[in-house]
Amino acid sequence: MHVDLDYFYAQCEELRNPSLKGRPVAVCIYSGRTEDSGAVSTSNYEARKLGIKSGMPIAFAKRNASADTVFLRADLGHYDTVSDRIMNFLHTFSPVMEQASIDEAYLDLTGIVSSFDDAADVARRIKEGLLAGEGLTCSIGIGPNKLIAKMAAGVNKPDGLTVIRDDQVEDFLSPMPVGRLFGVGRVTEKKLNEEGIETIGQLRERAAPDTRRMFGSGMGGWLYNASRGIDEEPVMERKREQYGRIVTLKEDTRDSGILLDSARTLLQDVVEMVRKDGQAFKTVTFIGIMDDLSTRTKNRSMQEYTDELEPCMRMMPQLIAEFLGEHSRSLRRMGVKVSNLGEKKGQKMLSDFT
């Protein structure tokens, strides 16, 4: 199964501000060099109808914009927090989950369901749970492997559910333009087109020596297999590198007491997640999103790994004091994260052996 959150950044913004619903919305990463320098990160479907797409320069996107188009600065901390909740939710449906990006994940349902129909029922529960719990829609693809699941998730967006069984793979792939084959970029697509290969079905008709001649043994062999819907790559749990939480403050502030109280609440959640995953950490980071939406951090590391709250709280007043001393602006949002993960060392309790 491949779960793909629909226009994730823009959908998060629509959820925070319902007045955006139905209007073209572009969430952008600004470089800061000029007012419009940077690129569109995500656009909703209303904006895409105007030709505003991800990766497009902001200045160019504004030429295509209508009068009611909204351009927003990306709030990456908020999206990370929402994504963490969603990934934890998805993990409850399968012990084998691979987060592919902030808004995509693969789930291996082998041994959990006995049929594609059962898998579709799981997908419906996921969609219902995400809509009820987060107010967000997603598109889900189900197939015999990661390649087909990924491509299936993209054909009925937004809010789609597409199931491709083993005996449907060839008919599913054949009519698609070769550029739709996941992993084929513009350069490869152009070269294939020059060889008279316009569809995935036409690519499948080529023998392995032909694709290897055009692209070498590695890429050529992959194209030969992928055009046939063959993908042996397993769903693999990626090692987590950090845990964190971010919250919006009731008002912009530099009050260290307010920041410290919020830090304790957030750290309690973070430490609970760390313990649940059987992890420990050495580094604690205080995160501040300032009133100009810039993000600043301050961190400190301990000598030994821990999964306890109190060592973090002992260093947090100094971290906050140093942070405020280095930055003069007020904080709009704040967060904490722990990283430098490993195993906790020290004396074992008797309960560890029972």
Buried (B, 14 or more C-beta within 10 A) or exposed (E): BBBBBBBBBBBBBBBBEEEBEEBBBBBBBBEEEEEBBBBBBBBBBBBBEBEBBBEBBBEEBBEBBEEEBBBBEBBBBBBBBBBBEBBEBBBEBBEBBBBBEBBBBBBBBEEBBEEBEEBBEBBEEBBEBBEEEBBBBBBBBBBBBBBBBBBBBBBEBBEBBBBBBEEBBBEBBBEBEBBBBBEBEEEBBEEBEEBEBBBBBBBBEBEEEBBBEBBEEEBBBBBBBBBBBBBEEEBEEEEBEBBBBBBBBEEEBBBBEBBBEBBBEBBEBBBEBBBEEEBBBBBBBBBBBBEEBEBBEBBBEBEEBBBEBEBBBEBBBEBBBEBBEEBEBBBBBBBBBBBBBEEBEEEEEEEEEE
